[in-house]
Amino acid sequence: MSKDVIILTEAAALQIKDMMKQNEEEGALLRVGVKGGGCSGLSYGMGFDHEVKEDDLHFEQHGIQILVEKESVPILQGTKIDFKQSMMGGGFTIDNPNAIASCGCGSSFRTATETGTPEEC
């Protein structure tokens, strides 16, 4: 299992750095995780944090310090986070090779071993 669970593209890293600057969060850590919920059972979460917890995996890509809770590692292993810009605006895309089902919103999924807690969208 790779220490770098998440693959953060350069485009995503640049967008995250811009968001950090806009929100006066320079030096913050990016926390990526999974929680129960969403119409397929599991949902992604991303946000800024300022402390590494004991059960966190901590690594760096493109100058971004990334945290993943160890219990989310098997679910997120190999997940690619990118940022795509289009005429309709921009947004993060998450490509998780472990997801066996996802819903139309793109933020809810399930894996073969983790079904989560499905909810209505």
N, C-alpha and C positions, 0 to 999 in steps of 0.2 A: 504494500500500500504506500503510495507516494505521500511524502510529507505535505506537498502542495495539493490539497484536496480539490481546490477550485482553480480553474484556469481563467484568469482575468485578462481580457484582451487590452491592448494599448488604448483603444478607443474608449473602453469602459473606464480604465484607470484615469484618463484625461477628464472624462465627465465627472468622476468621483472627486477628483482634485478640484474641479470647478465648483462642485456642490459644497465641498469643505470650505472653500474660500468664501462663497456666498453666505454660508451659514456660520461663519467665524468658527469653524471646527478644524482649522489646520492642526495637524499633529494628532488628530483623532484616529482611532482604529476602525476598520470596516468589519462589522459583525455580520456574518452570513449564517442563516440557520433555517430550520424546518420546524413547523408547529402543526398540530392537528387542526383540521378544518378545511374549508373550501369544498367545492362540489365533488372533487375526486378524493378527498380524504386528508391530504397534506397541503400545506401552503409554504411558500418561500418567504423569508424575511431578510431584509437588509437594513442596516442602520449604523449610525456612528456610536462608538463606545470609547471610554477613556481608561478602562482597566482590563487586564488579562486575568481571567479567573482560572482557578486550579484545573478545571476540567476542559480548558480551551486548547485547541491546536492553534499555534501562532506561526505565521509565515509571511513573507513579503513578496509582492510582484509589482513591477513597474513603479516602485516607490510607495506603494500602498501596503500598510500593515493590515493583514487579514486575520480574523479570529473565526474559528468554527468550533462549536461545542463538540466534544468527542463523541457524544451519542448520535450526532448528525453526520459524522464522517462517512459511515457506510452508505448512507442515503445520498450524500452529495459527491462522493468520490468520482472525479473525472468531469464534473459539471463545468461548463464553459459559460462565463458571463460576458456578454458583449453589449455594446451600445450602438444602435442603428439610428441614423438620421434620415428622415424622409420629408417630402413636401408637407405631410400632415403633422410634422413634429418629430420628436425623437423619443426613444425609450430603451430601457434595458431589455435584453433578451437572455433567457436562461435555457441552455441546452443540457439536459440531464440524461446521460445514457442509461441511468438506472430506472427512469420513469417508464412504466408499461402502459399507463393511461394518463391522459390529461384532459382538461376541459377547454372550452373555447376561450376563456379569459386568459389562459396561458400561465396563470400563477398557481393553479391547483393541480396536483398530480398524485399518483400512488406508485409504489414499487412492488416487486414480486413478494417482498417480505414485510413491507410496511404499508398498511392500508389506511392508517390514520382514522379520522373521524369525519366522514362526509357530512356536509351541511348543504342546505339549499343556497344557490348563488343569489 
